[in-house]
Amino acid sequence: MGHVKFDRVLLTGFGPYRETTEFVFADHLNVFVAPNESGKSTLVAGVTALLFGLPQTTDPTVFGQARYRNWDHPLAFEGELYWQVDGESYRLRRNFQNNQISLARLEDGTYREIVGGTHNPRAQRRNLRYEEKLKELFGLSAQELFEATFCLTQPLPEANELDERVQELLSGTGVGFKQATDQLAKELRALTRFTGRRGVTAKDAFDPRPLEELTAEIEATRAAIERDRVLVDQLEAVRKSLAAKENDRAARVENLAAQEQMLNIWDQWRQLKMNYEAARKIYSQVQKSREQAQELDATLRRTAEAQAAYPWGPDAPPETTEILSELELIAEQKTRLQQEIAELEAEWRAVLAGDGGSGGAASGPDWTALGSQPAAVVERRQRQAAEALAFWTEWEQLAAALAANRRRREEDFPLFTTAGPDLLATLKVYAPRRALLRSALENATLKWEKAKAERRRLERRWRLRWALMFGAPVLGGGLAVLWAGGRTGIPLALLGGVLIGAAGGYLAGRLFLPVGARVRARQEEAAAEAQVNAADQTLREFEAKVKPFVDRYGDVAAAVDRWERLTAEEEEIVRRQQELRRRELGLYSGPVDQCPLGEGAPFLNERWHDLFTFVRVVDPDAGLTGLGELVAWLAEKPARWWQQLKTEALAFEEQQTEMRRRQVRQEANTQYLAKQQQQLEALAQREAELRGRIEPLLTAAGGDYHAAKRLWADWQELGQRAEKAAAALQNIFAIQRVTTLADLEAKSDDAFLEAQTLLRERQKLVAAHPGLAQLETAADPETVEAGYARRREEVVRAQAELRALDDEIRQLTTELARLEGQEPVNIARAEEKLAELTARYGEIEMVCDALTIAYQELTLAINDFHSAYRQRLAAATTEYYRAITGVDGRRVELDENFRVTVVIDGRPVAPDQLSHGARDQLYIALRLGIARLLAADTVLPFVFDDPFLNCDAERLRNIRTTLELLAAERQVLLLSHRADFAEWGAELVVRRRS
């Protein structure tokens, strides 16, 4: 039996534990009390991930890396687990990012690796060495099985039935029997697909197996025999039908040739007519384009004559309109700028004439030493002075509170000052510890009394053995004498009877009264007596250790609580003093009131330097050197003094502001005047540049911008008219695909000649075929088209009938070839093959029946084997359930499917009928029962992750007692947010490493 105990766990970058966090476990009952969402369940998940791996997932709602990787970009994502198995120490390291593991055993003070490599929980290639070693050490290698047996989380799952893997783990039969039934089912599936109908699988398979293939082959053989008997009759009928179809086709081909020839002549006439109509339309279009082009060419010549009256026009730039508009705008801007410059020069002269000196130094502090805003500095220093006085008051209060605390501890709790941490921990659990030790003594005494009674019973049986050994020879000799009667062989018979009786008595004594039983009874009595002495000695030592505290304080737990509160209060006061000193005085460690100021105290809070500098400005004669003098100087200053100081500073600021405003305004006017003059010069340069670009136009307009605009508008109108005419002419050329007017005239003549040629060809065709004359004289073109469509439909219909007849001939030819190419089977040989297939089918069917019976019988045997473990689990669960609920009349039962019921007063009740709290307690009892059955193989630590939410005070007391008994045989970890659970066991130590 392997006894497993966790020593410590280290997690880095896992959940809320960004830095490396260490959890140290005690031997028996460990309690981890912390608020919700602070990482209790994460600790359980970390242990699970270390042992069984953390899958690489992207879904944060499932167990995997996306859920437990720390969000703050930790330096590492890994963990370590240290534990013991029967006294041997092991260490497991796992990198959650790449699933690298290292399992090591402690040998000669050094951990030596025994298994390494990669262990990915979802990989196809498993790390079998690691999983086998994990199963050897823990008794299991599956995460789901660990969570379903030794880990209780909140909310608790339903206790309706047990997980299948837990059933296999309890009975130890899951592997062998399951493989046997699976092998039988596999062999049956290899022979037939109808395994569902035989009750072996849930449903039948889709693909046929040998049994179904034999059935299909038997049916095919029977069909082949019947088919060959009618083959000859089919061949003769196909030959007759093929000859009739070929004769009909020859007649249809001759008729179709005559119809197609007439349709081709008619189609040729229609094409010639349509070509003539198209040519005549093209001639009309080209002639119309020719007339339009001649008119546009005349327009272009007239426009060119009008443009000759504007000799400056070709040289004018395209942007002349924009240039003229900009020149008009420049003229307006020049006028406006000249007026502004005159006004600014007049204002500048007035400012120079009225500007006088101002000055006169004010009496009082040197405000320039406080910067550009002395009023804000005074207000800031006033706030800093209030903070400094508040610090001084808090420091004096903390010093008084610390003195009072130490005085009370020395007067009321002198014994605790010399007590060590172990003694204090013992005093905290004085009452439950004392009750537990007394209970252990009582249990050991009862066991001792039971051993003594057993030893006395065996002593009595030992005396009976001696009586049997001595009485049997006497009885054997007497019976031998009676049997000999009066014959002469009495002495020999007496000797034989005595020997036989002695041998029989000795054998009976050895058989029914073995010697070793009495020796074992004495050893058990001595061991029980040693346990009684050890338990009594432990109780005496415990009472002697706590007796001085019990004599003085009575309620030891309350005294320990008061002592711890006073100690915590002293630590808090000292911590606050140190925090104040570090925040305000930096590295200075001497008396606070003598702390130096100025350059000799560079580590003081910046506030003290600011106040010291401020005092030297407003009161140079103060002569302050220490912190106490500065605080006293600040305490003397009333609010009126600070208000007066701020008033003087504000007056100084207003005076300085007015001087700066006048200077700024004077500088701004100077800069603006220079800027306006520069802008005026730039406008003059731009005007000269623009006039040079259109000088001929301005000369023709007499320098008037408006007249120049009118002349430019007339020139643009003539240009637009010429552009439109040229564009229209080029469009006509592009449409007709020519480049000049002469080419367009030549194209018109060619179109006329093309139409005349087509007309003559159509007349020749009518002359060669007089039947077409009626088409030339037809007044309604629709009648001509209807006749053509009718003839075409007749040809199409004849062609379709011919193709259908060809398809029939082709099918008949194919059928004839198929029938002629078939080779009839030997019917006698086929019947022999049918008999062989039928016999083989019978053999396979018999094998399938045998496999079905074997599967059914083995399944019944497995169910019988499971029932024995169900009874043991039900008994263990009932014991725990009664202990937790405090009700003796209830019994837990499990049916053949491991479904759970509770028998209350002889009536079975399903878990869903119980209250929520009773269901939780039933599930806890069921888990404890499973753990007891598994303890014969492996004793694993038990984890309770806040599962007692629905329990009242009485049930909690019962659960606590149960956990204390459970902790005596295995390690227990209780995680909860309730502070009252802290006294149930040893506190789990949590340390964060840098």
VEXDO-677206 format. One line per 8 residues: their letters; for each residue x, y, z of C-alpha. Coordinates in steps of 0.2 Angstrom, whole numbers. Last residue first. Layout:
# VEXDO-677206
A) X:Y:Z; ...
This chain:
# VEXDO-677206
SRRRVVLE) 54:186:-30; 46:172:-21; 28:172:-14; 25:162:1; 9:153:6; 9:141:21; -7:131:23; -14:134:41
AGWEAFDA) -15:118:52; -32:111:55; -50:115:59; -46:132:67; -46:141:50; -64:135:45; -71:150:55; -64:161:41
RHSLLLVQ) -75:155:28; -68:157:10; -63:139:9; -50:126:4; -48:110:15; -32:99:11; -32:82:19; -16:70:21
REAALLEL) -21:52:26; -24:41:40; -26:53:55; -33:66:43; -48:55:40; -52:55:59; -50:74:59; -61:75:43
TTRINRLR) -75:65:51; -75:76:66; -76:91:56; -90:84:45; -100:81:61; -97:98:67; -102:105:50; -118:94:50
EADCNLFP) -123:103:67; -119:120:60; -129:118:44; -122:112:28; -126:119:10; -109:128:7; -98:113:13; -89:109:-4
DDFVFPLV) -76:124:-3; -63:114:-12; -60:98:-2; -44:89:-7; -40:72:-1; -21:66:-1; -19:49:-9; -18:32:1
TDAALLRA) -14:19:-13; -19:0:-14; -29:-4:1; -34:14:3; -45:12:-13; -59:6:-3; -58:20:10; -56:33:-4
IGLRLAIY) -72:27:-12; -81:28:4; -75:46:7; -81:50:-10; -99:43:-7; -99:52:10; -96:68:1; -109:65:-12
LQDRAGHS) -122:61:2; -117:77:11; -120:87:-5; -137:78:-8; -142:81:10; -138:100:8; -148:101:-8; -163:93:0
LQDPAVPR) -167:75:-4; -179:69:-18; -165:71:-32; -155:58:-22; -168:45:-25; -177:38:-10; -179:19:-5; -191:16:9
GDIVVTVR) -186:5:24; -186:20:36; -174:30:24; -165:20:11; -154:31:1; -152:27:-18; -136:28:-29; -135:21:-47
FNEDLEVR) -120:10:-49; -128:1:-64; -131:-15:-54; -139:-5:-40; -130:5:-26; -137:7:-8; -135:20:6; -143:17:23
RGDVGTIA) -152:29:34; -158:25:52; -142:31:61; -144:50:58; -130:61:63; -129:68:45; -110:67:44; -107:50:54
RYYETTAA) -123:42:46; -116:46:28; -99:40:33; -105:23:38; -117:22:24; -103:26:11; -93:11:18; -107:-1:17
ALRQRYAS) -112:5:0; -94:3:-6; -93:-15:0; -109:-20:-7; -105:-12:-24; -89:-21:-24; -97:-38:-23; -110:-33:-36
HFDNIALT) -96:-29:-49; -91:-48:-50; -109:-53:-53; -111:-40:-67; -95:-46:-75; -101:-64:-75; -117:-59:-84; -107:-50:-97
LEQYAITL) -96:-65:-99; -112:-76:-102; -119:-64:-116; -102:-62:-125; -100:-81:-125; -118:-84:-132; -115:-71:-146; -98:-79:-150
ADCVMEIE) -106:-96:-152; -120:-90:-163; -108:-81:-174; -98:-97:-176; -114:-107:-181; -117:-93:-194; -100:-96:-201; -102:-114:-203
GYRATLEA) -120:-113:-211; -114:-100:-224; -100:-112:-228; -112:-126:-232; -123:-114:-243; -108:-109:-252; -103:-127:-256; -121:-131:-262
LKEEARAI) -121:-116:-273; -104:-121:-281; -112:-138:-285; -127:-130:-293; -115:-119:-304; -105:-134:-309; -121:-142:-316; -127:-126:-324
NVPEQGEL) -111:-123:-333; -112:-105:-337; -117:-97:-353; -104:-87:-362; -110:-70:-366; -103:-62:-382; -118:-65:-393; -130:-58:-380
RALETTLQ) -119:-42:-378; -116:-41:-397; -135:-42:-400; -139:-29:-386; -126:-17:-393; -134:-19:-411; -151:-17:-404; -146:-1:-394
RIEDDLAR) -137:6:-410; -152:2:-421; -164:11:-408; -152:26:-407; -151:27:-426; -170:27:-427; -170:41:-414; -157:50:-425
LEAQARVV) -168:48:-441; -184:54:-431; -174:69:-426; -168:73:-444; -186:71:-450; -192:83:-437; -178:96:-441; -182:95:-460
EERRRAYG) -201:98:-457; -197:112:-445; -186:120:-458; -200:119:-471; -212:127:-459; -200:141:-454; -198:145:-473; -216:146:-475
AEVTEPDA) -219:157:-460; -204:168:-466; -212:171:-483; -230:174:-475; -221:187:-463; -214:196:-478; -231:200:-485; -232:207:-503
ATELQALG) -225:191:-511; -218:195:-529; -200:190:-526; -206:175:-516; -217:169:-530; -202:170:-542; -193:157:-531; -200:142:-540
PHAAVLKQ) -192:148:-556; -175:143:-550; -160:149:-561; -169:166:-564; -172:168:-546; -154:165:-542; -148:178:-556; -160:191:-548
RERLLTQA) -152:188:-531; -135:191:-539; -140:208:-548; -147:215:-531; -131:211:-522; -120:220:-535; -131:236:-534; -130:237:-515
ELFADDSK) -111:236:-516; -110:250:-530; -119:262:-518; -108:258:-503; -92:261:-514; -99:279:-519; -102:284:-501; -84:278:-496
AELDALTT) -76:289:-509; -86:304:-502; -79:300:-484; -61:298:-491; -62:315:-498; -69:322:-482; -53:316:-473; -48:303:-460
VRQIAFIN) -61:288:-463; -68:275:-451; -87:281:-454; -90:283:-435; -72:291:-433; -74:303:-448; -91:308:-441; -84:311:-424
QLAAAAKE) -69:321:-432; -82:333:-440; -91:335:-423; -75:338:-414; -70:351:-427; -87:360:-426; -86:360:-407; -68:366:-407
ARQGLEQW) -72:380:-419; -87:386:-409; -76:385:-393; -62:396:-401; -75:409:-406; -82:410:-389; -65:411:-381; -60:426:-392
DAWLRKAA) -76:435:-387; -73:431:-368; -55:438:-369; -61:454:-377; -74:456:-363; -61:452:-349; -49:465:-357; -62:478:-356
HYDGGAAT) -65:474:-337; -46:475:-333; -43:492:-342; -25:494:-348; -31:501:-365; -40:485:-369; -28:481:-384; -13:485:-373
LLPEIRGR) -20:474:-359; -22:459:-372; -4:462:-378; 3:463:-360; -5:446:-354; 10:438:-345; 18:454:-341; 3:460:-332
LEAERQAL) 4:444:-320; 22:447:-315; 19:466:-312; 4:462:-301; 14:448:-291; 28:461:-287; 16:474:-281; 7:461:-270
AELQQQQK) 23:455:-262; 27:473:-258; 11:475:-250; 13:459:-240; 30:465:-234; 22:481:-228; 9:472:-219; 21:460:-210
ALYQTNAE) 32:475:-204; 16:483:-196; 11:466:-188; 28:464:-180; 28:481:-173; 10:480:-167; 15:463:-158; 30:470:-149
QRVQRRRM) 20:484:-142; 6:472:-137; 19:461:-128; 27:475:-119; 10:481:-113; 5:464:-107; 21:461:-98; 20:476:-87
ETQQEEFA) 2:472:-83; 6:454:-78; 21:460:-66; 9:472:-57; -4:458:-56; 8:445:-49; 15:457:-35; -3:460:-30
LAETKLQQ) -7:442:-29; 9:439:-18; 3:452:-6; -14:444:-4; -7:427:-2; 4:433:12; -11:441:21; -21:425:19
WWRAPKEA) -7:414:27; -5:426:42; -24:426:44; -24:407:44; -13:407:60; 6:404:60; 12:397:77; 11:379:72
LWAVLEGL) 22:382:57; 36:388:68; 34:373:80; 35:361:65; 51:370:59; 59:369:76; 55:351:78; 62:347:61
GTLGADPD) 79:355:65; 90:370:60; 78:385:59; 86:403:60; 70:413:59; 79:429:53; 75:426:34; 56:425:37
VVRVFTFL) 47:424:20; 61:418:10; 70:407:23; 53:400:28; 49:395:10; 66:385:8; 62:375:24; 44:372:18
DHWRENLF) 50:366:1; 64:355:9; 51:347:21; 39:343:7; 52:334:-3; 52:320:10; 69:319:18; 83:309:9
PAGEGLPC) 95:324:7; 96:329:25; 112:339:27; 108:351:13; 94:359:23; 86:352:38; 92:341:52; 81:328:61
QDVPGSYL) 81:333:80; 62:332:82; 61:314:74; 74:307:85; 87:297:75; 85:285:61; 86:296:45; 86:285:29
GLERRRLE) 70:293:22; 62:305:34; 44:307:28; 39:291:19; 52:280:28; 47:287:45; 29:286:42; 30:268:35
QQRRVIEE) 41:264:50; 28:271:62; 14:262:53; 24:246:54; 27:248:73; 9:252:76; 3:237:65; 16:225:74
EEATLREW) 9:231:91; -9:228:86; -4:211:79; 4:207:96; -11:213:105; -23:203:94; -12:188:96; -13:190:115
RDVAAAVD) -32:192:115; -34:176:104; -22:166:115; -32:171:131; -48:166:122; -41:149:118; -34:147:135; -51:150:144
GYRDVFPK) -45:147:162; -32:161:162; -20:157:176; -22:139:179; -25:134:161; -9:144:156; 2:136:169; -5:118:164
VKAEFERL) -2:119:145; 14:109:145; 9:97:159; -7:93:150; 1:89:134; 14:79:142; 1:69:151; -9:66:135
TQDAANVQ) 6:60:126; 11:48:140; -7:41:141; -7:38:122; 10:30:122; 5:19:137; -11:14:128; -1:10:112
AEAAAEEQ) 11:0:121; -3:-10:129; -10:-13:112; 7:-19:106; 8:-31:120; -9:-38:118; -6:-40:99; 10:-50:103
RARVRAGV) 1:-61:116; -13:-64:103; 0:-68:90; 8:-81:101; -9:-89:105; -13:-91:87; 4:-98:82; 1:-114:92
PLFLRGAL) -14:-120:81; -30:-127:90; -41:-135:77; -28:-144:66; -13:-145:78; -25:-152:92; -33:-164:80; -16:-170:74
YGGAAGIL) -10:-173:92; -26:-181:98; -26:-193:82; -7:-198:85; -10:-201:103; -26:-211:100; -17:-222:87; -2:-225:98
VGGLLALP) -14:-230:113; -24:-241:102; -9:-250:95; -2:-253:112; -19:-260:119; -21:-271:103; -4:-278:106; -8:-281:125
IGTRGGAW) -25:-289:121; -19:-301:107; -25:-317:116; -43:-315:113; -56:-311:126; -62:-295:119; -50:-288:106; -62:-273:102
LVALGGGL) -65:-269:120; -46:-268:123; -44:-257:107; -58:-245:113; -49:-243:130; -32:-240:122; -39:-227:110; -48:-218:124
VPAGFMLA) -33:-217:135; -22:-211:120; -35:-197:116; -36:-191:134; -18:-185:135; -18:-175:118; -36:-169:120; -33:-163:138
WRLRWRRE) -18:-153:132; -28:-145:118; -42:-140:130; -28:-131:140; -24:-121:124; -42:-117:121; -43:-109:138; -27:-99:134
LRRREAKA) -35:-94:117; -49:-86:126; -38:-77:138; -28:-70:124; -44:-64:115; -50:-55:131; -33:-47:133; -33:-40:115
KEWKLTAN) -51:-33:117; -45:-24:133; -30:-17:124; -42:-11:109; -53:-3:122; -38:6:130; -31:12:113; -48:19:109
ELASRLLA) -50:28:126; -32:35:124; -36:41:106; -52:49:112; -42:58:126; -29:64:114; -43:71:102; -52:79:116
RRPAYVKL) -36:88:122; -32:93:104; -50:100:102; -49:110:118; -31:117:116; -32:121:98; -24:139:100; -13:133:114
TALLDPGA) -4:120:103; 0:134:90; 6:145:104; 17:131:111; 24:128:93; 28:147:91; 38:148:107; 31:154:124
TTFLPFDE) 42:167:133; 31:182:131; 16:172:132; 18:169:151; 19:188:155; 1:191:148; -8:204:158; 5:217:164
ERRRRNAA) 19:215:151; 6:215:137; -3:230:144; 13:240:145; 18:236:128; 1:242:121; 1:258:131; 18:263:124
LAAALQEW) 14:259:106; -2:269:108; 7:284:114; 20:283:100; 7:281:87; -2:297:93; 14:307:93; 17:302:75
ETWFALAE) -1:306:70; 1:323:76; 17:327:68; 11:320:51; -5:331:52; 7:346:56; 17:342:40; 1:340:30
AAQRQRRE) -5:357:35; 11:365:31; 11:356:14; -6:364:11; 0:381:16; 16:379:5; 5:375:-10; -5:391:-7
VVAAPQSG) 11:401:-5; 17:394:-21; 1:398:-30; 3:416:-25; 21:417:-30; 17:413:-48; 33:418:-59; 45:410:-47
LATWDPGS) 46:410:-28; 63:419:-27; 55:433:-37; 44:437:-22; 58:444:-12; 48:446:4; 42:463:10; 44:481:3
AAGGSGGD) 39:485:-15; 52:491:-27; 47:506:-37; 44:505:-55; 35:512:-70; 42:522:-84; 32:531:-97; 24:527:-114
GALVARWE) 12:541:-120; 22:547:-135; 28:530:-141; 11:523:-140; 4:538:-150; 17:535:-164; 13:517:-165; -5:521:-167
AELEAIEQ) -2:533:-182; 9:520:-190; -4:507:-188; -18:517:-196; -7:522:-211; -2:503:-213; -21:498:-213; -25:511:-227
QLRTKQEA) -11:505:-238; -16:487:-235; -34:490:-241; -29:499:-257; -17:485:-261; -30:471:-258; -42:479:-270; -29:480:-284
ILELESLI) -23:462:-280; -41:456:-282; -43:464:-300; -26:456:-305; -32:439:-298; -48:440:-309; -38:445:-324; -25:430:-321
ETTEPPAD) -39:418:-319; -47:422:-336; -30:422:-344; -27:404:-339; -26:397:-357; -11:409:-360; -13:423:-374; -2:420:-389
PGWPYAAQ) -15:414:-401; -27:428:-396; -16:443:-399; -20:445:-417; -39:446:-414; -47:450:-431; -40:434:-439; -52:425:-427
AEATRRLT) -67:429:-438; -59:421:-454; -55:405:-444; -74:404:-439; -80:405:-457; -68:391:-463; -74:380:-448; -92:382:-452
ADLEQAQE) -90:377:-470; -81:361:-465; -96:357:-453; -108:358:-468; -98:346:-479; -97:334:-464; -116:334:-462; -119:330:-481
RSKQVQSY) -106:316:-480; -114:308:-464; -131:307:-473; -123:298:-488; -114:286:-476; -130:282:-468; -140:279:-484; -127:268:-491
IKRAAEYN) -126:257:-475; -145:255:-476; -144:249:-495; -130:237:-490; -141:230:-476; -156:227:-487; -145:219:-500; -137:207:-488
MKLQRWQD) -155:202:-481; -161:198:-499; -145:188:-503; -147:178:-486; -166:174:-490; -162:168:-507; -148:156:-500; -160:150:-487
WINLMQEQ) -173:145:-500; -159:135:-510; -154:126:-494; -172:122:-489; -175:114:-506; -159:103:-504; -163:98:-486; -180:91:-491
AALNEVRA) -173:80:-505; -160:73:-493; -173:69:-480; -183:58:-491; -168:47:-496; -163:45:-478; -180:40:-472; -181:25:-484
ARDNEKAA) -164:18:-479; -169:20:-460; -185:9:-462; -174:-5:-469; -162:-4:-455; -176:-5:-442; -183:-21:-449; -167:-30:-448
LSKRVAEL) -163:-25:-430; -180:-32:-424; -177:-49:-431; -160:-51:-423; -166:-45:-406; -179:-59:-405; -167:-73:-409; -155:-67:-395
QDVLVRDR) -168:-66:-382; -174:-84:-384; -156:-91:-383; -153:-82:-366; -168:-88:-357; -160:-103:-348; -144:-93:-345; -154:-81:-333
EIAARTAE) -160:-94:-321; -143:-101:-317; -136:-84:-315; -149:-79:-303; -145:-94:-291; -127:-89:-292; -131:-71:-287; -142:-76:-273
IEATLEEL) -128:-87:-266; -115:-73:-268; -126:-61:-259; -128:-73:-244; -109:-76:-244; -106:-57:-243; -118:-56:-229; -109:-69:-218
PRPDFADK) -92:-62:-224; -96:-44:-218; -107:-31:-226; -104:-12:-223; -117:-3:-213; -114:-10:-195; -129:-14:-184; -133:-5:-168
ATVGRRGT) -130:-4:-149; -118:-19:-150; -119:-37:-143; -138:-39:-143; -139:-51:-158; -149:-38:-168; -135:-25:-165; -121:-37:-171
FRTLARLE) -130:-38:-188; -114:-34:-198; -107:-51:-198; -90:-60:-197; -78:-47:-192; -91:-39:-181; -92:-55:-171; -73:-55:-168
KALQDTAQ) -73:-37:-162; -88:-41:-150; -78:-55:-143; -62:-45:-142; -72:-30:-133; -79:-43:-121; -62:-49:-116; -54:-32:-116
KFGVGTGS) -68:-26:-104; -66:-41:-93; -47:-38:-91; -46:-19:-89; -61:-15:-79; -59:-28:-66; -50:-19:-52; -67:-17:-43
LLEQVRED) -64:0:-37; -54:7:-52; -66:0:-64; -81:8:-55; -71:24:-55; -68:23:-73; -87:21:-76; -91:37:-66
LENAEPLP) -103:33:-52; -122:36:-51; -134:49:-45; -123:59:-34; -124:75:-44; -109:86:-45; -103:97:-30; -103:115:-34
QTLCFTAE) -89:117:-28; -75:105:-29; -71:88:-21; -55:80:-26; -50:62:-22; -62:51:-33; -69:60:-48; -55:73:-50
FLEQASLG) -42:59:-49; -52:49:-62; -54:63:-74; -35:67:-73; -30:49:-78; -14:40:-72; -20:31:-56; -12:21:-42
FLEKLKEE) -2:37:-37; 16:30:-38; 14:16:-50; 1:25:-60; 13:40:-62; 27:28:-66; 16:20:-80; 11:37:-86
YRLNRRQA) 29:44:-87; 36:28:-96; 21:28:-108; 24:46:-114; 10:45:-126; 11:47:-145; -6:54:-151; -4:69:-140
RPNHTGGV) -18:76:-130; -10:75:-112; 7:81:-119; 21:73:-109; 38:78:-116; 55:71:-110; 60:65:-93; 58:50:-81
IERYTGDE) 70:44:-67; 79:61:-64; 90:61:-48; 86:73:-34; 101:74:-22; 102:71:-3; 108:53:-6; 94:49:-18
LRALSIQN) 78:60:-19; 68:54:-34; 66:64:-50; 52:67:-63; 56:80:-76; 43:86:-88; 42:97:-104; 24:101:-109
NQFNRRLR) 29:115:-120; 20:130:-112; 16:121:-95; 34:118:-91; 33:104:-78; 44:99:-64; 40:84:-53; 50:80:-37
YSEGDVQW) 50:64:-27; 54:59:-9; 53:41:-2; 45:39:15; 30:28:9; 27:40:-6; 33:57:-3; 29:74:-12
YLEGEFAL) 37:89:-21; 27:97:-35; 35:110:-47; 27:123:-59; 29:132:-75; 23:147:-86; 38:159:-85; 43:177:-86
PHDWNRYR) 24:182:-84; 15:192:-97; 2:200:-86; -13:189:-91; -7:173:-82; -10:157:-91; -24:147:-83; -39:148:-95
AQGFVTPD) -30:149:-112; -18:135:-106; -31:122:-103; -47:117:-93; -61:124:-103; -69:141:-103; -54:151:-109; -55:142:-126
TTQPLGFL) -38:143:-135; -32:126:-130; -15:118:-127; -19:105:-114; -12:106:-96; -3:90:-90; -8:76:-79; 2:78:-63
LATVGAVL) 7:97:-64; -10:101:-72; -19:93:-57; -8:102:-44; -11:118:-53; -30:116:-54; -30:113:-36; -20:129:-33
TSKGSENP) -32:138:-45; -47:133:-34; -39:143:-20; -33:158:-31; -41:174:-24; -57:173:-33; -67:171:-17; -58:176:-1
AVFVNLHD) -45:165:8; -44:151:20; -32:137:16; -33:123:29; -22:108:30; -27:92:40; -13:79:42; 6:81:37
AFVFETTE) 7:100:34; 8:107:17; 19:121:10; 12:132:-5; 26:142:-15; 22:156:-27; 33:161:-41; 27:177:-48
RYPGFGTL) 11:179:-59; 1:169:-47; -17:174:-52; -18:159:-65; -2:151:-67; 13:162:-71; 24:152:-59; 17:139:-47
LVRDFKVH) 27:130:-33; 19:116:-23; 25:108:-7; 26:92:4; 12:82:-3; 9:65:6; 6:48:-3; 5:31:7
GM) 8:17:-5; 0:0:0
